[in-house]
Amino acid sequence: HLAESGGGMVQTGGSLRLSCRAPEPTFSSYSVGWFRQAPGSEREWIAASHNSGTEYYAKSMKGRVTISRDHAKHMVFLQMNTLKPEDTAVYYCAAGWGIGEPRVAYWGQGTQVTVSS
């Protein structure tokens, strides 16, 4: 349903752009966001692109990430900059409802991001 891509390995200070393809009607009807889960940690919300056009960011990566939508391609992107080893995690795309962190209805399968020191 939701398909992520763009994960991989990057050195400290590097950048990655994650992509999430969300088919209709999910793309237009839901807030689409990104979460991450590091080994031994709970899943953590990062950012969301509300279907109204508003973007929301959690404090954890705010200032280092930008979320955006491509309406023609039905895709949501997460641009991540100045990556740190503690950003190593599986990153998940999710679609749901609400302002800010969405109440998730659908999850993607996740994409691994590894930041080496």
C-alpha positions as CSV (number, residue, x, y, z in Angstrom):
1,H,0.0,0.0,0.0
2,L,2.7,2.5,1.1
3,A,6.1,1.9,-0.5
4,E,9.3,3.5,0.9
5,S,12.6,3.8,-0.9
6,G,15.8,5.8,-0.5
7,G,17.4,4.3,2.6
8,G,21.0,3.2,2.7
9,M,24.3,3.9,4.4
10,V,25.7,7.4,4.7
11,Q,28.6,9.0,6.7
12,T,28.1,11.4,9.6
13,G,27.1,14.8,8.3
14,G,25.7,13.4,5.1
15,S,22.2,13.6,3.6
16,L,19.5,11.2,2.3
17,R,16.1,11.6,0.8
18,L,13.5,9.1,1.6
19,S,10.5,8.6,-0.7
20,C,7.1,7.2,0.0
21,R,4.6,6.3,-2.8
22,A,1.0,6.5,-1.6
23,P,-1.7,5.5,-4.0
24,E,-5.1,7.3,-4.2
25,P,-7.2,7.8,-2.3
26,T,-4.7,7.5,0.5
27,F,-2.5,10.3,-0.8
28,S,-5.3,12.9,-0.9
29,S,-7.3,11.8,2.0
30,Y,-4.7,11.2,4.7
31,S,-1.9,12.9,6.5
32,V,1.3,11.1,5.3
33,G,4.2,11.1,7.6
34,W,7.5,9.5,8.6
35,F,8.4,7.6,11.8
36,R,11.6,5.7,12.7
37,Q,12.6,2.9,15.1
38,A,16.0,2.3,16.3
39,P,17.0,-1.1,17.8
40,G,15.7,-1.4,21.3
41,S,13.7,1.8,21.0
42,E,10.1,2.7,20.5
43,R,8.8,3.9,17.2
44,E,9.2,7.7,17.0
45,W,7.4,10.2,14.9
46,I,9.5,12.6,12.8
47,A,7.3,14.7,10.5
48,A,3.9,14.7,8.7
49,S,2.5,16.3,5.6
50,H,-1.2,16.9,6.2
51,N,-3.5,16.6,3.2
52,S,-4.5,20.2,3.9
53,G,-1.0,21.2,2.9
54,T,0.4,21.9,6.3
55,E,3.6,20.3,7.5
56,Y,4.4,19.3,11.0
57,Y,7.7,18.3,12.6
58,A,8.6,16.6,15.8
59,K,11.4,18.1,17.9
60,S,13.7,15.2,17.5
61,M,14.9,16.0,14.0
62,K,13.4,19.5,13.5
63,G,15.8,21.7,11.5
64,R,17.5,18.8,9.9
65,V,14.5,17.3,8.0
66,T,12.1,18.6,5.4
67,I,8.9,16.8,4.4
68,S,7.3,17.5,1.0
69,R,4.7,16.2,-1.4
70,D,4.7,15.7,-5.1
71,H,1.0,15.7,-6.0
72,A,1.6,14.6,-9.6
73,K,3.5,11.5,-8.5
74,H,1.5,10.8,-5.3
75,M,4.7,10.8,-3.4
76,V,5.9,12.2,-0.1
77,F,9.6,12.8,0.6
78,L,11.7,13.2,3.7
79,Q,14.9,15.1,3.1
80,M,17.4,14.5,5.9
81,N,20.5,16.5,6.4
82,T,23.4,16.6,8.8
83,L,22.8,13.0,9.7
84,K,24.3,11.5,12.9
85,P,25.0,7.9,14.0
86,E,22.0,8.1,16.4
87,D,19.8,8.6,13.4
88,T,20.4,5.0,12.4
89,A,17.0,3.3,12.4
90,V,14.4,1.8,10.2
91,Y,12.3,4.6,8.7
92,Y,8.6,4.0,8.1
93,C,6.1,5.9,6.0
94,A,2.6,6.0,7.5
95,A,-0.8,7.4,6.6
96,G,-3.3,8.5,9.1
97,W,-5.5,11.2,10.6
98,G,-5.0,14.2,12.7
99,I,-3.0,17.4,13.2
100,G,0.7,16.9,14.0
101,E,1.6,13.2,14.7
102,P,-1.0,11.2,12.7
103,R,-3.1,8.4,14.2
104,V,-1.8,5.8,11.8
105,A,-4.1,3.7,9.7
106,Y,-1.5,2.3,7.3
107,W,2.2,1.5,7.6
108,G,4.9,1.0,5.0
109,Q,7.4,-1.8,5.3
110,G,10.2,0.4,6.3
111,T,13.6,1.3,4.9
112,Q,16.9,1.0,6.7
113,V,19.1,4.1,7.3
114,T,22.5,3.6,8.6
115,V,24.8,6.5,9.5
116,S,28.4,5.6,10.1
117,S,30.8,7.5,12.2
